[in-house]
């Protein structure tokens, strides 16, 4: 529920920023231009990113606790690297908060470094998934690799042939990261639910 609410919060905050943007041609610049220059649009955009980043940091702790519950039951036989997942996800959250805290027009270097760091950490998570969560389903891995393939394709459309402008690429990249996060959290929730049902069946059989 938290992951779904987070995605909706990001969408609503971004939409408010778009609708109140003082620059009607922000689309021709880049996504981060919504947070520049102050005003309702800038405050809405930056506050949304900061709050969302802090929620992801908190969510990483809950995810780690859920992994430990699953490991205690023995349903996930292979050891999940829960602490490393927590660090990587918390890093994404901190980077996202920095994107909102250090606005593009005032701190371009920190802002761009944080944005790149968020994408880099996401790529690291996807590449290390078989090692980080070896007990997950094949369907989850296929969905994850499909999303990273979509991210690489959008990067080629932007840098390779110039079909996408920077704004579209940033929107696609952000959407892919948060879609994966929701899928990841929902997958963990499904495993916990399966475990709860299994316990009830065992109790009933006794």
N, C-alpha and C positions, 0 to 999 in steps of 0.2 A: 504493500500500500504506500509506503514511504517513497519508494522508487517511482511509482506511478504519479503520485502527487508532485514529486520533484520535477518530473518531465512536464506536467501540466503547468507548474509554477514558472518554469523556464519559458514555456510557450506564451503564457499570458503576459509575463514581464517584458519579453521581447516584442510582443505584439503592441503593448502599450507604448513602448519606446518608438516603434516604427510609426504609430499613428500620431505621435506628438512631436516627431522630429522637426526641428526648425529648418533643416536643410532638406528640401524636397528631392534633391538629387543624391542623397546619401548612398543610394543603391549603386551609383557609378563609382564610388570611392572604395569603401571596404566596410565590412560588418562593424568593426570597432569604431567607426565614425559616429555611430549612434550614441556612444558614451562620451564623446568629446563635446566641449563647449558648454557644459552645464545645462540648466533648464530641466523641465520635466522629463524629457526624453533621456538626457544623460543620466539623471539621478535614477530613473526607473531601470535603465539598462545596467548600470554599474551595481546598483543595489541587488538586482536580480542575480547577477553573476557571483557577487560576494556571498549572499545567503545560500545559493545553490552549492557553491564550493564548500562552505562550512557543513552543509547537510551531507555532502558526499564523504567528508572526513568522518562525521559521526556514523554514517551508514557503513563505512569500512569496518568500524568496530563491531557493529551488529552482525555483519557478514562473518567476521572471524569467530564470533561466539556461536553462530549457527553451524559453522564448519566443525567446531569442537564438539557440539552436541551430536552431529552425525558420526564423528569419529568414535565417540564414546559408545554408540550403539553397535558399532562394528559393521554397519551397512556399507560404509565406504572403506574397503579393505586397504587400498593403497593410500599412503599418507598424503594428505593435501597440505601444501605449503601455505597455511593460513596466514602466518605472520608476514610473509613476503607479499601475499595478495593485499593484506591490510596496508602495508607500506606503499605499494604501488597505487592503490586506489586513493589513499590519503594524499599522495603526491599529486594526483590528478585534481583532487579537490582544492588543495592549496594553490596549485597553478591557476585553476579557474577563478578562485577568489582574488589572486594577484592581477588577473586580467581586468577584473572590475575595479580593484583598488588603485592600480597604477594605470590611469587612463592614457589612451594613445597619444593625445596631443601634448600631454605634460611629461610623460615618462615612456617614450617610444621604445627604448631599448629593453627596459624591464617588462613592458607590456608584451612585446613580441617574443622575448625569451620565455615568458610564462606560457604564452599561447603555443609556442613550439614545444615546450616541455610537456604540456598536456598531451599533445598528439604523440610525442615520442614515448611517453609512459604507456599510453594506450597500445601503441605498436609493440612494446616490450611484453605487455600482458598477453596479447594475442599470440605472439611468437612462442611464448613460454607456456601456453595453456596445457599442452600434454604433460608437462612436468609439474605445473602448479596444481592442476586438478585432474589427475590421471583417472579418477573414478567417475568422471562425467560421461554422459552419453555421446555417441557418435553424432547424433542430430545436433547437439549443442556445438560441437566442434565444427561441423559443416556450416552452421549458421554464422559462427564467429569468423570463419575464414571467408565466407561469402561477403560479410560486411567489410572486412579488410580489403577484399578484392574490389568492392565498390568504392572504397576510399582511394585506392591506388588508381582506379579508372578515372575518378573525378580529378585526381591530381594530374593525370595525363591530359585530361580535357582542359585543364587550366594552364599548366606549364608547357605541355607538349604541343597542342594545336591552337590554344587560345580561344577555345569554344566557350569556356566558362570564364567569367571575370572573377576577381578576388572575392567579392561578396558571395557569389553563388558557391564557390569552393568552400568558404568558411561555413556557410549554412549547411552544406552537405556533410562536411567533416563533423560539425557539432552534432547534427542529427544522428549520424552513424554511431558516434561515441555513446550518446545517451540511449539510443535504441539497444545497443549491446548491453549497456549497464542494466536496463530494465529486464532484458532477456536473462542475463546472468543472475540477477536477484530472484526473478520468478522461477528459475531452474532450481535454485537452492531451496526456495519455499516449497516447490513441488516435492523435492526429496524429503524435506521435513514432514510434509503432509503424508507422504507414502509411509514414512517411518511411524507416524502416529497411528495410521490405519493398521499397520502391521502389529503394533503393540496391542491395539484393541482386539484384533483377531486372535492373538495369542492369549489374551486374558479371557476372551469368550470361550476358547477351546478348553481352557483349564476349568 
